Amino acid sequence: MAHFPSSFLDEVLSRTDIVELIAHHVQLKKSGNNFMGLCPFHHEKSPSFSVSADKQLFYCFGCGKGGGAFQFLMDHDGYSFPEVVEYLAEKAGLTVPQSAAPDADEQAKRKRALDLLDRVTEAFAKVLVAEEGLAGRDYFHRRKLPDDLIRKYRLGFAPPGYGFLARSMGRDERVLAQLEAVGLLFKGERGYADRFRGRVIFPIRDRRGQVVGFGGRILDQGEPKYLNSPETPFFHKSDLLYGFSEHRDEIRKRKLLLVVEGYMDVLALAAHDLPVGLAPLGTAIGERQVREILRLNDAPVFCFDGDRAGKQASWRALERMLPVLDAEHGPRFLYLPEGEDPDSLLQREGGAAFIQRIENEAKPVLKTWIDGLLNLAGRGPEGRARMAKKADAMLATMKDDYLRQAWRLEAENVTKLHLKDAVKPRKATPRRGIGGIAPDAKLREDFVAALVQNPARVQALPAGAEQFFLDDDGLNQLYTRVLHISADDKHPIQTLINAFPEDERIPRWATQAETTDDEFCGLLLAIEQENIKRRLRQGDLSTEEITRLKRREIEINRQRRG
């Protein structure tokens, strides 16, 4: 992990306009001192996503996601922290200090590999438009893909036979070894050989839009029909979705996501002005992919072929979905007519009719689950028993207690049998106060929030304030960090966000109405009084210390009464 000097991070942030950065992904409108838009991290109908030009922060009042420029790119585009710092530094014309990159050799190796994959992508694309790519062009044109779409998705063709990559990239042993490392060559008895031959090529990008591997489809008969790059340090089939980087912004804009089975289905949708399709890479969809889908859109439509294989694929997707499903999600499943796939239906019906089919025929996930259980279990008392057992096993994987209860009741209604109650007993909830927070907890949060909003207030804290105890490990850690923020830190809030990237309270506090100085004084007195009472209860104090604390408590009471 790279360690960047705080002065360098300050300089990167000073040269980055978060409003301009986010406006590339979210349509923002001026609203008072801030900018508002639809949150890119969850599905919503009215804007609750706020960007502050003054504070250089974003915060969603709907889902609680927030932070600065670093956090936005890490959450939205999947950058690691070192990568986002280097990316923004490059945009700002800054050179990353060498001391900040102890893993510089590894980073350079990765960059060379990704650059090589990009060059290979270009080589495949050039073959497609050349004379030797005629068979590939004919295939794409038969599938009704227009030339501009072929260029946009950088589709290509790997000619038959061996030696194409060596001719295109060079026969230097180091280059050939690197091509092998990224999965494009393999070593046979006669040396290096091309993995992709006589296939149309689909470049596969990661979340940042970088080509990390390829999918290849054979033109005629043969096996395998589809061939993907092998696993490499940056190509993991279970993590990637075809079309993700190309369609992410459009999916959020249109509030529509279609999960389909293959590359050509994704491209056929795009060719009919529906650039909202995603597909797994030729394998059954996994839990990490489902999590990414639901994060991008909470009501995706899983659209599978109407044959037996399509129904099996949809059931596997449903099973992978259960551990990450919650009551806020509303996925649906659409089964196409027997013998049809999205590509064939789009060719015959067009995009508008396809959308209409989704609206009329897509079934909610719960209905899909019940119907699937009925098909698996069969009829009669034995079938109902089998269905109950299968339902029990599947419900046990669900994490959302309330959703699990709702599904269990539906399954019991169908089977007429009592299922196991896998709902864990809920802990007693604490006494609630304003905003759903226990009164004492709210006091402590408000106190730390006032310091986060203006860390200079640390100077006004009394002697011994570093020993204040806030009855919350996370809050205590944050409070301690606030106390040690450097006085010359130009971006103290960003420093805190970097230190506690998972704590959504920091950007929320930073973007809400600032606590006034008078309000802060009241909070400070209340916190000091609370800590005095705690110390007196603990005992083991000298008579002199007890007297001092009691006198201070009397003084605080007098000040609080005004």
TORROMI-451675 format. One record per residue (C-alpha): residue number from 1; z, x, y. Coordinates in steps of 0.1 Angstrom, whole numbers, plus 5000, padded with zeros to 4 digits. Each point is the difference from the previous one (the first is absolute). Layout:
+------+------+------+------+
| seti |    z |    x |    y |
+------+------+------+------+
|  NUM |    Z |    X |    Y |
...
+------+------+------+------+
END
This chain:
+------+------+------+------+
| seti |    z |    x |    y |
+------+------+------+------+
|    1 | 5000 | 5000 | 5000 |
|    2 | 4990 | 5013 | 5034 |
|    3 | 5028 | 5005 | 5026 |
|    4 | 4987 | 4996 | 5036 |
|    5 | 5019 | 5012 | 5030 |
|    6 | 5014 | 4971 | 5021 |
|    7 | 4982 | 5013 | 5031 |
|    8 | 4967 | 4999 | 4982 |
|    9 | 5006 | 4964 | 4988 |
|   10 | 5010 | 4991 | 5036 |
|   11 | 4967 | 5014 | 5012 |
|   12 | 4979 | 4981 | 4974 |
|   13 | 5017 | 4967 | 5009 |
|   14 | 4996 | 5007 | 5038 |
|   15 | 4963 | 5003 | 4995 |
|   16 | 4997 | 4969 | 4978 |
|   17 | 4995 | 4966 | 5014 |
|   18 | 5014 | 4976 | 4974 |
|   19 | 4983 | 4970 | 5016 |
|   20 | 4966 | 5016 | 4997 |
|   21 | 5008 | 5012 | 4965 |
|   22 | 5011 | 4966 | 4987 |
|   23 | 4972 | 4981 | 5019 |
|   24 | 4975 | 5016 | 4976 |
|   25 | 5016 | 4979 | 4973 |
|   26 | 5016 | 4970 | 5017 |
|   27 | 4986 | 4978 | 5027 |
|   28 | 5026 | 5003 | 5028 |
|   29 | 5005 | 4978 | 5031 |
|   30 | 5022 | 5008 | 5030 |
|   31 | 5032 | 4980 | 5000 |
|   32 | 5025 | 5010 | 5028 |
|   33 | 5008 | 5036 | 4997 |
|   34 | 4988 | 5002 | 4964 |
|   35 | 4970 | 4993 | 4979 |
|   36 | 5000 | 4973 | 4972 |
|   37 | 4978 | 4995 | 4970 |
|   38 | 5000 | 4987 | 4964 |
|   39 | 5021 | 5023 | 4978 |
|   40 | 4978 | 5023 | 4977 |
|   41 | 5029 | 5003 | 4975 |
|   42 | 5004 | 4963 | 4991 |
|   43 | 4981 | 4967 | 5001 |
|   44 | 5008 | 4980 | 5031 |
|   45 | 4983 | 4973 | 5022 |
|   46 | 5016 | 5007 | 5033 |
|   47 | 5005 | 5034 | 5015 |
|   48 | 5034 | 5016 | 4995 |
|   49 | 4989 | 5037 | 5000 |
|   50 | 5010 | 5017 | 5033 |
|   51 | 4989 | 5034 | 5013 |
|   52 | 5018 | 5016 | 5029 |
|   53 | 4980 | 5024 | 5021 |
|   54 | 5031 | 5011 | 5019 |
|   55 | 5021 | 5008 | 4969 |
|   56 | 4970 | 5009 | 4978 |
|   57 | 5013 | 4978 | 4972 |
|   58 | 4988 | 4971 | 4979 |
|   59 | 5021 | 4973 | 4984 |
|   60 | 4993 | 4968 | 4981 |
|   61 | 5025 | 4972 | 5007 |
|   62 | 4987 | 4983 | 4968 |
|   63 | 5003 | 5026 | 4973 |
|   64 | 5022 | 5026 | 5017 |
|   65 | 4975 | 5029 | 4997 |
|   66 | 5002 | 5024 | 5029 |
|   67 | 4999 | 5035 | 5012 |
|   68 | 4978 | 5024 | 5020 |
|   69 | 4965 | 5015 | 4996 |
|   70 | 5010 | 5021 | 4970 |
|   71 | 5015 | 4969 | 4981 |
|   72 | 4970 | 4978 | 5008 |
|   73 | 4975 | 5024 | 4984 |
|   74 | 5023 | 5007 | 4971 |
|   75 | 5005 | 4963 | 4992 |
|   76 | 4965 | 4988 | 5010 |
|   77 | 4978 | 5027 | 4987 |
|   78 | 5021 | 5017 | 4973 |
|   79 | 5004 | 5034 | 5017 |
|   80 | 5029 | 5023 | 4990 |
|   81 | 5021 | 5012 | 5030 |
|   82 | 4984 | 5035 | 5001 |
|   83 | 4965 | 4984 | 4998 |
|   84 | 5006 | 4976 | 5028 |
|   85 | 5015 | 5028 | 5022 |
|   86 | 4970 | 5022 | 4993 |
|   87 | 4975 | 4971 | 5006 |
|   88 | 5015 | 4990 | 5034 |
|   89 | 5004 | 5036 | 5010 |
|   90 | 4963 | 5006 | 4993 |
|   91 | 4991 | 4969 | 5021 |
|   92 | 5021 | 5013 | 5028 |
|   93 | 4985 | 5035 | 4999 |
|   94 | 5031 | 5017 | 4988 |
|   95 | 5003 | 5027 | 4973 |
|   96 | 5026 | 4995 | 4974 |
|   97 | 5025 | 5030 | 5000 |
|   98 | 4995 | 5021 | 4969 |
|   99 | 5038 | 5000 | 4994 |
|  100 | 4998 | 4963 | 4996 |
|  101 | 4979 | 5001 | 4969 |
|  102 | 5016 | 5019 | 4972 |
|  103 | 4977 | 4982 | 4976 |
|  104 | 4969 | 5011 | 5020 |
|  105 | 4983 | 5014 | 4970 |
|  106 | 5003 | 4968 | 4981 |
|  107 | 4988 | 4980 | 5030 |
|  108 | 4970 | 5023 | 5004 |
|  109 | 4992 | 4996 | 4963 |
|  110 | 5001 | 4962 | 5003 |
|  111 | 4978 | 5001 | 5031 |
|  112 | 4974 | 5021 | 4982 |
|  113 | 5000 | 4976 | 4971 |
|  114 | 4996 | 4969 | 5022 |
|  115 | 4972 | 5018 | 5020 |
|  116 | 4982 | 5007 | 4968 |
|  117 | 5003 | 4964 | 4988 |
|  118 | 4985 | 4989 | 5034 |
|  119 | 4971 | 5024 | 4996 |
|  120 | 4994 | 4987 | 4964 |
|  121 | 5000 | 4965 | 5014 |
|  122 | 4973 | 5010 | 5025 |
|  123 | 4980 | 5017 | 4972 |
|  124 | 5001 | 4968 | 4978 |
|  125 | 4990 | 4979 | 5030 |
|  126 | 4970 | 5023 | 5008 |
|  127 | 4988 | 4997 | 4964 |
|  128 | 5000 | 4962 | 5002 |
|  129 | 4975 | 5000 | 5028 |
|  130 | 4979 | 5028 | 4985 |
|  131 | 4972 | 4996 | 4975 |
|  132 | 5023 | 5008 | 4970 |
|  133 | 5024 | 4972 | 5011 |
|  134 | 4974 | 4972 | 4996 |
|  135 | 5017 | 4986 | 4970 |
|  136 | 5033 | 4998 | 5019 |
|  137 | 4984 | 4983 | 5030 |
|  138 | 4983 | 4975 | 4978 |
|  139 | 5033 | 4991 | 4984 |
|  140 | 5018 | 4994 | 5033 |
|  141 | 4970 | 4981 | 5014 |
|  142 | 5000 | 4978 | 4968 |
|  143 | 5036 | 4993 | 5008 |
|  144 | 4990 | 4989 | 5035 |
|  145 | 5019 | 5027 | 5018 |
|  146 | 4984 | 5007 | 5035 |
|  147 | 4993 | 5036 | 5010 |
|  148 | 5025 | 5000 | 5029 |
|  149 | 5028 | 4990 | 4976 |
|  150 | 4989 | 5027 | 4975 |
|  151 | 5003 | 5026 | 5029 |
|  152 | 5033 | 4986 | 5012 |
|  153 | 5017 | 5003 | 4966 |
|  154 | 4983 | 5033 | 4994 |
|  155 | 4986 | 4989 | 4966 |
|  156 | 4980 | 5026 | 4981 |
|  157 | 4983 | 5010 | 4969 |
|  158 | 5007 | 5028 | 4974 |
|  159 | 4966 | 5010 | 4985 |
|  160 | 4997 | 5003 | 4962 |
|  161 | 5005 | 5034 | 4983 |
|  162 | 5022 | 5029 | 5008 |
|  163 | 5002 | 5025 | 5029 |
|  164 | 4997 | 4977 | 5030 |
|  165 | 5034 | 5009 | 5015 |
|  166 | 4994 | 5037 | 4994 |
|  167 | 4966 | 4998 | 5018 |
|  168 | 5015 | 4980 | 5028 |
|  169 | 5034 | 5017 | 5006 |
|  170 | 4991 | 5035 | 4988 |
|  171 | 5006 | 5020 | 4968 |
|  172 | 5029 | 5021 | 5013 |
|  173 | 5027 | 5000 | 4973 |
|  174 | 5027 | 4991 | 5025 |
|  175 | 4980 | 4969 | 5011 |
|  176 | 4993 | 4990 | 4964 |
|  177 | 5037 | 5004 | 4992 |
|  178 | 5009 | 4978 | 5030 |
|  179 | 4975 | 4974 | 4989 |
|  180 | 5017 | 5000 | 4966 |
|  181 | 5034 | 4996 | 5016 |
|  182 | 4989 | 4969 | 5019 |
|  183 | 4986 | 4985 | 4968 |
|  184 | 4962 | 5003 | 5007 |
|  185 | 4992 | 5027 | 4974 |
|  186 | 5014 | 5007 | 4966 |
|  187 | 4996 | 5031 | 4978 |
|  188 | 4979 | 4998 | 4969 |
|  189 | 4988 | 5025 | 4975 |
|  190 | 4972 | 5010 | 5024 |
|  191 | 5021 | 5001 | 5031 |
|  192 | 5005 | 4975 | 5027 |
|  193 | 4985 | 4965 | 4997 |
|  194 | 4998 | 4970 | 5023 |
|  195 | 5023 | 4971 | 4993 |
|  196 | 4978 | 4974 | 5018 |
|  197 | 4964 | 4999 | 4988 |
|  198 | 4974 | 4972 | 5003 |
|  199 | 5025 | 4977 | 5018 |
|  200 | 5003 | 4982 | 5033 |
|  201 | 5030 | 5014 | 5019 |
|  202 | 5028 | 4982 | 5018 |
|  203 | 5022 | 5023 | 5021 |
|  204 | 5036 | 4991 | 4998 |
|  205 | 5022 | 5005 | 5031 |
|  206 | 5037 | 5002 | 5004 |
|  207 | 5019 | 4981 | 5027 |
|  208 | 4990 | 5025 | 5027 |
|  209 | 4963 | 4996 | 4992 |
|  210 | 4996 | 5033 | 4983 |
|  211 | 4978 | 5002 | 4969 |
|  212 | 5023 | 5010 | 4971 |
|  213 | 4978 | 4991 | 4970 |
|  214 | 4970 | 4981 | 4987 |
|  215 | 4991 | 4971 | 4978 |
|  216 | 4966 | 5001 | 4983 |
|  217 | 4981 | 4971 | 4983 |
|  218 | 4973 | 5006 | 4974 |
|  219 | 4966 | 4984 | 5008 |
|  220 | 4990 | 4991 | 4964 |
|  221 | 5018 | 4995 | 4968 |
|  222 | 5027 | 5025 | 4991 |
|  223 | 5036 | 5007 | 4999 |
|  224 | 5021 | 5001 | 5020 |
|  225 | 4985 | 4975 | 5023 |
|  226 | 5022 | 5013 | 5028 |
|  227 | 5013 | 5035 | 5003 |
|  228 | 5027 | 5011 | 5025 |
|  229 | 5012 | 5034 | 5011 |
|  230 | 5029 | 5014 | 4979 |
|  231 | 5035 | 5001 | 5013 |
|  232 | 5005 | 5028 | 5026 |
|  233 | 5028 | 5008 | 5025 |
|  234 | 4985 | 4975 | 5024 |
|  235 | 4981 | 4975 | 4978 |
|  236 | 5023 | 4977 | 4981 |
|  237 | 4982 | 4969 | 4987 |
|  238 | 5033 | 4979 | 4999 |
|  239 | 5006 | 5006 | 5037 |
|  240 | 4965 | 4994 | 5014 |
|  241 | 4980 | 4968 | 5008 |
|  242 | 4963 | 5001 | 5007 |
|  243 | 4992 | 4987 | 5035 |
|  244 | 5036 | 5005 | 5014 |
|  245 | 4993 | 5023 | 5029 |
|  246 | 4966 | 4983 | 5008 |
|  247 | 5014 | 4965 | 5000 |
|  248 | 5037 | 5003 | 5010 |
|  249 | 4995 | 4991 | 5036 |
|  250 | 4976 | 4972 | 4993 |
|  251 | 5024 | 4985 | 4974 |
|  252 | 5027 | 4999 | 5026 |
|  253 | 4977 | 4986 | 5026 |
|  254 | 4987 | 4972 | 4978 |
|  255 | 5032 | 4995 | 4981 |
|  256 | 4981 | 4999 | 4968 |
|  257 | 5001 | 5024 | 4970 |
|  258 | 4980 | 4995 | 4968 |
|  259 | 5010 | 5021 | 4970 |
|  260 | 4969 | 5004 | 4977 |
|  261 | 4993 | 5019 | 4968 |
|  262 | 4974 | 5026 | 5010 |
|  263 | 4983 | 5021 | 5026 |
|  264 | 4969 | 4978 | 5001 |
|  265 | 5020 | 4969 | 5006 |
|  266 | 5016 | 5017 | 5030 |
|  267 | 4966 | 5010 | 5014 |
|  268 | 4984 | 4966 | 4993 |
|  269 | 5028 | 4984 | 5021 |
|  270 | 4993 | 5024 | 5028 |
|  271 | 4963 | 4994 | 4998 |
|  272 | 5008 | 4963 | 5006 |
|  273 | 5021 | 5007 | 5031 |
|  274 | 5032 | 5000 | 4980 |
|  275 | 5014 | 5035 | 5003 |
|  276 | 5033 | 4989 | 4986 |
|  277 | 4998 | 5010 | 4964 |
|  278 | 5020 | 5026 | 4981 |
|  279 | 4997 | 5011 | 4963 |
|  280 | 5020 | 5022 | 4976 |
|  281 | 4981 | 5030 | 4987 |
|  282 | 4987 | 4986 | 4967 |
|  283 | 5035 | 4997 | 4985 |
|  284 | 5026 | 4972 | 4998 |
|  285 | 5016 | 4996 | 5034 |
|  286 | 5035 | 5016 | 5003 |
|  287 | 5032 | 4992 | 5017 |
|  288 | 4995 | 5025 | 5028 |
|  289 | 4966 | 4986 | 5007 |
|  290 | 5014 | 4964 | 5001 |
|  291 | 5028 | 5012 | 5023 |
|  292 | 4973 | 5014 | 5024 |
|  293 | 4980 | 4968 | 4998 |
|  294 | 5030 | 4978 | 5009 |
|  295 | 5010 | 5024 | 5028 |
|  296 | 4965 | 4996 | 5015 |
|  297 | 4998 | 4963 | 4996 |
|  298 | 5027 | 4977 | 4986 |
|  299 | 4976 | 4974 | 4987 |
|  300 | 4972 | 5018 | 4982 |
|  301 | 4976 | 4982 | 4977 |
|  302 | 4994 | 5017 | 4966 |
|  303 | 4965 | 4992 | 4991 |
|  304 | 4990 | 5007 | 4964 |
|  305 | 4970 | 4993 | 4978 |
|  306 | 5002 | 4968 | 4980 |
|  307 | 4997 | 5017 | 4966 |
|  308 | 5028 | 5009 | 4977 |
|  309 | 5002 | 5036 | 5013 |
|  310 | 5004 | 4986 | 5036 |
|  311 | 5028 | 4977 | 4990 |
|  312 | 5018 | 5028 | 4982 |
|  313 | 4996 | 5022 | 5031 |
|  314 | 5015 | 4973 | 5022 |
|  315 | 5029 | 4995 | 4977 |
|  316 | 5007 | 5038 | 5000 |
|  317 | 4999 | 4999 | 5038 |
|  318 | 5025 | 4971 | 5000 |
|  319 | 5024 | 5019 | 4978 |
|  320 | 4998 | 5031 | 5022 |
|  321 | 5006 | 4977 | 5030 |
|  322 | 5033 | 4985 | 4989 |
|  323 | 5023 | 5030 | 5008 |
|  324 | 4988 | 5001 | 5036 |
|  325 | 4995 | 4963 | 5007 |
|  326 | 5023 | 4982 | 5024 |
|  327 | 5002 | 4966 | 5016 |
|  328 | 4979 | 5012 | 5030 |
|  329 | 4970 | 5007 | 4979 |
|  330 | 4973 | 4974 | 4991 |
|  331 | 4974 | 5016 | 4978 |
|  332 | 4974 | 4978 | 4983 |
|  333 | 4977 | 5004 | 4971 |
|  334 | 4963 | 4990 | 4998 |
|  335 | 4982 | 4998 | 4966 |
|  336 | 4962 | 5000 | 5004 |
|  337 | 4977 | 4979 | 4977 |
|  338 | 4993 | 5015 | 4966 |
|  339 | 4974 | 5028 | 5002 |
|  340 | 5004 | 5004 | 5038 |
|  341 | 5015 | 5027 | 5022 |
|  342 | 5004 | 5002 | 5037 |
|  343 | 4967 | 5019 | 5004 |
|  344 | 4979 | 4974 | 4981 |
|  345 | 5017 | 4970 | 5017 |
|  346 | 4994 | 5015 | 5035 |
|  347 | 4964 | 5006 | 4992 |
|  348 | 4995 | 4964 | 4990 |
|  349 | 5024 | 4981 | 5023 |
|  350 | 5005 | 5023 | 5030 |
|  351 | 5032 | 5011 | 5018 |
|  352 | 5010 | 4967 | 5016 |
|  353 | 4998 | 4981 | 4967 |
|  354 | 5020 | 5028 | 4983 |
|  355 | 5028 | 4996 | 5026 |
|  356 | 4999 | 4962 | 4995 |
|  357 | 5004 | 5006 | 4963 |
|  358 | 5031 | 5021 | 5006 |
|  359 | 5015 | 4973 | 5022 |
|  360 | 4993 | 4973 | 4975 |
|  361 | 5006 | 5017 | 4967 |
|  362 | 5025 | 5029 | 5004 |
|  363 | 5033 | 4992 | 4983 |
|  364 | 5034 | 5011 | 5012 |
|  365 | 5016 | 5027 | 4980 |
|  366 | 5027 | 4977 | 4985 |
|  367 | 4974 | 4976 | 4987 |
|  368 | 4980 | 5029 | 4986 |
|  369 | 5032 | 5012 | 4982 |
|  370 | 5008 | 4966 | 4985 |
|  371 | 4964 | 4995 | 4989 |
|  372 | 4999 | 5035 | 4985 |
|  373 | 5032 | 4994 | 4981 |
|  374 | 4987 | 4967 | 4985 |
|  375 | 4968 | 5018 | 4989 |
|  376 | 5020 | 5028 | 4984 |
|  377 | 5026 | 4978 | 4983 |
|  378 | 4980 | 4973 | 4984 |
|  379 | 5010 | 4964 | 4994 |
|  380 | 5030 | 4983 | 4983 |
|  381 | 5037 | 5008 | 4999 |
|  382 | 4992 | 5036 | 4987 |
|  383 | 4977 | 5005 | 5029 |
|  384 | 5026 | 4988 | 5025 |
|  385 | 5025 | 5025 | 4985 |
|  386 | 4975 | 5028 | 5002 |
|  387 | 4993 | 4991 | 5036 |
|  388 | 5037 | 5000 | 5009 |
|  389 | 5005 | 5035 | 4984 |
|  390 | 4970 | 5014 | 5018 |
|  391 | 5011 | 4984 | 5033 |
|  392 | 5035 | 5015 | 4995 |
|  393 | 4986 | 5035 | 4995 |
|  394 | 4977 | 4998 | 5030 |
|  395 | 5027 | 4985 | 5023 |
|  396 | 5023 | 5028 | 4992 |
|  397 | 4977 | 5024 | 5019 |
|  398 | 5002 | 4980 | 5032 |
|  399 | 5022 | 5015 | 5028 |
|  400 | 5001 | 4970 | 5023 |
|  401 | 5029 | 4978 | 4988 |
|  402 | 4989 | 4968 | 5017 |
|  403 | 4964 | 5003 | 4990 |
|  404 | 5011 | 5006 | 4964 |
|  405 | 5022 | 4969 | 5001 |
|  406 | 4971 | 4979 | 5013 |
|  407 | 4976 | 5013 | 4973 |
|  408 | 5026 | 4995 | 4973 |
|  409 | 5004 | 4964 | 5009 |
|  410 | 4962 | 4995 | 4999 |
|  411 | 4999 | 5016 | 4965 |
|  412 | 5029 | 4978 | 4988 |
|  413 | 4983 | 4969 | 5013 |
|  414 | 4969 | 5008 | 4979 |
|  415 | 5017 | 5013 | 4968 |
|  416 | 5029 | 4975 | 5001 |
|  417 | 5022 | 5029 | 4990 |
|  418 | 5028 | 5018 | 5019 |
|  419 | 4990 | 5036 | 5008 |
|  420 | 5025 | 5028 | 5004 |
|  421 | 5014 | 5002 | 5035 |
|  422 | 4993 | 5036 | 5010 |
|  423 | 5012 | 4995 | 5035 |
|  424 | 5027 | 5025 | 5009 |
|  425 | 5031 | 4987 | 5017 |
|  426 | 4998 | 5004 | 5037 |
|  427 | 5027 | 5018 | 5019 |
|  428 | 5021 | 4981 | 5025 |
|  429 | 4985 | 5002 | 5034 |
|  430 | 5021 | 5014 | 5028 |
|  431 | 5012 | 4979 | 5029 |
|  432 | 4970 | 4995 | 5023 |
|  433 | 4997 | 5002 | 5037 |
|  434 | 4972 | 5000 | 5026 |
|  435 | 4966 | 5007 | 4985 |
|  436 | 5013 | 4998 | 4964 |
|  437 | 5021 | 5032 | 5002 |
|  438 | 5038 | 5001 | 4995 |
|  439 | 5016 | 5002 | 5034 |
|  440 | 5016 | 5035 | 4995 |
|  441 | 4967 | 5013 | 4986 |
|  442 | 4981 | 4986 | 5030 |
|  443 | 5024 | 5018 | 5024 |
|  444 | 4994 | 5033 | 4982 |
|  445 | 4962 | 4995 | 4999 |
|  446 | 4999 | 4991 | 5037 |
|  447 | 5020 | 5031 | 5008 |
|  448 | 4976 | 5024 | 4981 |
|  449 | 4970 | 4980 | 5013 |
|  450 | 5011 | 5007 | 5036 |
|  451 | 5002 | 5037 | 4993 |
|  452 | 4966 | 5000 | 4983 |
|  453 | 4985 | 4983 | 5030 |
|  454 | 5015 | 5026 | 5023 |
|  455 | 5014 | 5031 | 4982 |
|  456 | 5011 | 5014 | 5033 |
|  457 | 5030 | 4976 | 4997 |
|  458 | 5014 | 5024 | 4975 |
|  459 | 5013 | 5020 | 5030 |
|  460 | 5022 | 4970 | 5009 |
|  461 | 5018 | 4998 | 4966 |
|  462 | 5037 | 5010 | 5000 |
|  463 | 5014 | 5030 | 4983 |
|  464 | 5002 | 4995 | 4962 |
|  465 | 4971 | 4975 | 5000 |
|  466 | 4984 | 5020 | 4973 |
|  467 | 5027 | 4987 | 4977 |
|  468 | 4992 | 4963 | 5006 |
|  469 | 4996 | 4983 | 4966 |
|  470 | 4975 | 4971 | 4999 |
|  471 | 5006 | 4987 | 4964 |
|  472 | 4964 | 5005 | 4991 |
|  473 | 4987 | 5032 | 4985 |
|  474 | 4965 | 4996 | 5014 |
|  475 | 5014 | 4991 | 5035 |
|  476 | 5024 | 5029 | 4999 |
|  477 | 4972 | 5025 | 4991 |
|  478 | 4978 | 4986 | 5028 |
|  479 | 5029 | 5002 | 5024 |
|  480 | 5008 | 5036 | 4991 |
|  481 | 4963 | 5009 | 5005 |
|  482 | 5000 | 4983 | 5035 |
|  483 | 5030 | 5021 | 5010 |
|  484 | 4980 | 5032 | 4992 |
|  485 | 4968 | 4992 | 5017 |
|  486 | 4991 | 5028 | 5023 |
|  487 | 5002 | 4993 | 5037 |
|  488 | 4965 | 5013 | 5006 |
|  489 | 4984 | 4980 | 4972 |
|  490 | 4970 | 4983 | 5017 |
|  491 | 4997 | 4973 | 4972 |
|  492 | 5035 | 4993 | 4987 |
|  493 | 4991 | 4967 | 4985 |
|  494 | 4971 | 5015 | 4981 |
|  495 | 5023 | 5028 | 4988 |
|  496 | 5023 | 4973 | 4985 |
|  497 | 4971 | 4981 | 4984 |
|  498 | 4988 | 5033 | 4984 |
|  499 | 5035 | 5006 | 4987 |
|  500 | 5005 | 4965 | 4987 |
|  501 | 4964 | 4987 | 4992 |
|  502 | 5013 | 4971 | 4978 |
|  503 | 5024 | 4987 | 5026 |
|  504 | 4982 | 4971 | 5017 |
|  505 | 5028 | 4994 | 5024 |
|  506 | 4991 | 5030 | 5022 |
|  507 | 4966 | 4987 | 5012 |
|  508 | 5015 | 4965 | 5003 |
|  509 | 5028 | 5012 | 5023 |
|  510 | 4976 | 5022 | 5020 |
|  511 | 4976 | 4971 | 5007 |
|  512 | 5025 | 4972 | 5007 |
|  513 | 5016 | 4994 | 5035 |
|  514 | 5020 | 5030 | 5009 |
|  515 | 5038 | 4997 | 5001 |
|  516 | 5013 | 5003 | 5035 |
|  517 | 5025 | 5027 | 5010 |
|  518 | 5027 | 4973 | 5005 |
|  519 | 4993 | 4986 | 4966 |
|  520 | 5002 | 5035 | 4985 |
|  521 | 5034 | 5006 | 5016 |
|  522 | 5013 | 4968 | 4984 |
|  523 | 4986 | 5010 | 4966 |
|  524 | 5015 | 5035 | 5002 |
|  525 | 5034 | 4986 | 5008 |
|  526 | 4998 | 4976 | 4971 |
|  527 | 4989 | 5027 | 4976 |
|  528 | 5028 | 5024 | 5012 |
|  529 | 5026 | 4972 | 4996 |
|  530 | 4988 | 4992 | 4965 |
|  531 | 5003 | 5037 | 4990 |
|  532 | 5035 | 5003 | 5015 |
|  533 | 5011 | 4970 | 4979 |
|  534 | 4985 | 5016 | 4969 |
|  535 | 5018 | 5033 | 5006 |
|  536 | 5033 | 4982 | 5006 |
|  537 | 4996 | 4981 | 4967 |
|  538 | 4993 | 5032 | 4981 |
|  539 | 5035 | 5015 | 5009 |
|  540 | 5008 | 5037 | 4995 |
|  541 | 5000 | 5004 | 5038 |
|  542 | 5027 | 5018 | 5021 |
|  543 | 5022 | 4980 | 5023 |
|  544 | 4983 | 5016 | 5029 |
|  545 | 4965 | 4991 | 4987 |
|  546 | 5011 | 4964 | 4994 |
|  547 | 5013 | 4997 | 5035 |
|  548 | 4968 | 5014 | 5015 |
|  549 | 4978 | 4976 | 4980 |
|  550 | 5021 | 4970 | 5009 |
|  551 | 4999 | 5009 | 5037 |
|  552 | 4963 | 5004 | 4998 |
|  553 | 4997 | 4966 | 4983 |
|  554 | 5020 | 4984 | 5029 |
|  555 | 4977 | 5017 | 5025 |
|  556 | 4969 | 4987 | 4982 |
|  557 | 5014 | 4965 | 4999 |
|  558 | 5006 | 5002 | 5037 |
|  559 | 4964 | 5012 | 5007 |
|  560 | 4984 | 4974 | 4977 |
|  561 | 5019 | 4972 | 5019 |
|  562 | 4984 | 5014 | 5032 |
+------+------+------+------+
END
